[in-house]
Amino acid sequence: MGDSMVLESLTRGEAFVAMAAVAVAAVLTLVTWIRRLASKSTPDPWPQEVDEAVRNREAVPICLSCLYPQRERSWLCPNCGFPAGDFVTLMPYLQNFAIGELFRRGVMGPPETSIGRNALLTLLSLGEYGFFAPVYWYWMIRKAIGKPICQVRREDITIENGA
């Protein structure tokens, strides 16, 4: 009898907050249950020897853009110039190179058919360029219809030591 009196004395706002908390808890429980179920049913995509080779201390990192081995620790790939350091995207100056490469790939090369990638580039360009974003969108649309700035991707450049 005491419990029902407490629930009946709640204001409309308090009742809404209580129901919202129960709903959030139910959704989180459902998500956790689905993740557990999915993790049990998904096999490991890598064979054991590949996993061990990647985790080996002598493993050589590669460039995410051209897959060139990065034997020396540097901020940019010596083969293509793509930002390749461990924490490049967290460094303010070098982060500009990574952002520039992302936007350059959005307007150059063969037409892109991925709607998600084009939507992401549209939103990012609005945040990055602000007032001038429509200029970038113009070049994105040209690329989407098969008329990019350049038909081929940028050729790999080789950065010589001491240059």
C-alpha positions, -999 to 999 in steps of 0.1 A, spaced: 0 0 0 29 24 7 44 18 -28 13 28 -47 10 60 -27 45 70 -37 38 64 -74 5 82 -73 21 113 -57 45 119 -86 39 150 -107 35 146 -144 71 157 -151 85 133 -125 65 105 -140 78 113 -175 114 113 -162 108 79 -145 93 64 -176 122 78 -197 147 63 -173 130 29 -176 129 31 -214 166 40 -216 175 11 -193 154 -12 -215 171 0 -246 206 -3 -231 198 -39 -219 185 -48 -254 217 -33 -271 239 -52 -246 221 -84 -253 223 -80 -291 261 -72 -289 267 -103 -268 247 -124 -292 265 -109 -322 300 -114 -307 293 -151 -301 281 -157 -337 308 -136 -356 339 -156 -363 373 -139 -361 380 -126 -397 418 -132 -394 436 -164 -392 457 -169 -361 491 -164 -379 479 -130 -394 468 -119 -359 502 -129 -344 521 -112 -373 503 -79 -368 509 -79 -331 546 -88 -334 569 -60 -322 590 -63 -354 559 -58 -377 564 -30 -401 535 -4 -403 521 5 -437 506 37 -452 468 37 -452 468 53 -486 493 34 -507 502 4 -485 539 13 -487 559 -1 -457 568 26 -432 602 14 -420 612 48 -405 590 67 -381 579 99 -399 548 121 -401 543 117 -439 546 86 -461 578 88 -481 561 72 -511 528 92 -515 530 120 -489 499 109 -470 500 117 -433 512 84 -418 523 89 -382 507 72 -352 490 104 -339 489 126 -370 452 133 -368 456 146 -333 484 171 -341 469 205 -352 494 212 -380 496 177 -395 458 172 -391 454 198 -419 472 174 -443 448 145 -434 417 168 -438 430 181 -471 436 146 -484 401 136 -474 385 166 -492 408 162 -523 397 126 -527 361 139 -527 366 159 -559 393 141 -578 395 107 -594 369 84 -607 332 91 -598 322 80 -563 289 60 -561 287 58 -523 259 80 -510 271 78 -474 306 90 -483 292 119 -503 268 128 -475 297 128 -450 318 150 -473 289 174 -477 284 178 -439 322 180 -432 327 206 -459 299 227 -445 316 227 -411 351 232 -426 344 257 -453 313 274 -441 303 301 -466 324 286 -493 310 250 -490 288 254 -521 320 258 -542 332 224 -529 297 209 -535 299 221 -571 331 201 -577 316 171 -558 286 171 -581 308 173 -611 327 143 -599 295 124 -592 283 129 -628 316 118 -642 334 152 -648 360 154 -619 388 179 -618 411 152 -628 402 117 -642 430 98 -626 442 97 -590 473 116 -581 505 97 -591 526 84 -562 554 108 -554 587 97 -540 602 119 -514 640 116 -515 660 117 -483 676 151 -479 653 168 -504 
